[in-house]
Amino acid sequence: MDIMARLAEWHIRPPLIEHPPLRTCDDADRLLVNRPGTRLKNLFLRDNYGRKHALLLTHPNKQVDLKALSRQQGWSRLGFASAERLERYLGVAPGHVSVLALVNDRQLQVELWLDEELKDGDDFHCHPLRNTATVLMSRADLLRFTEQTGHAPRWLPVPSR
């Protein structure tokens, strides 16, 4: 899928920045990738039974307390979803995940959770289904995207360790 063409269809035209592969936030730090806007950590989570899935967007340096988040959301023990689940539900491999992967969740099986600490952010850094580029999504464009995909964002006070 050409995600940039799909975004353009929805009147979303964020800047695209090409770069070497970045699998993690640490990779960006090592390469001293410095861009304006809000960097994100994207965590693809599942409940203990593998029946519920969520994509959590938070700050790159935040150490999320999954036990506390599980209790807060009323989900059985949260954990990181496998690469297989990531491919099945979001259509991307590890290191390529971002909110834009929700375009592949046509069955709406993945909830979108946004850390409340991001509410004042703008120009969110998102991989366009590949980790060799980053788009800078304005807050308005991000919300337009989630509306188009049917993924209503839930703003949460994400607990940290």
Secondary structure, 3 states (H helix, E strand, C coil): CCHHHHHHHCCCCCCEEECCCCCCHHHHHHCCCCCCCECCEEEEEECCCCCCEEEEEECCCCCECHHHHHHHHCCCCCEECCHHHHHHHHCCCCCCCCHHHHHHCCCCCEEEEEEHHHCCCCCEEECCCCCCEEEEECHHHHHHHHHHHCCCEEEECCCEC
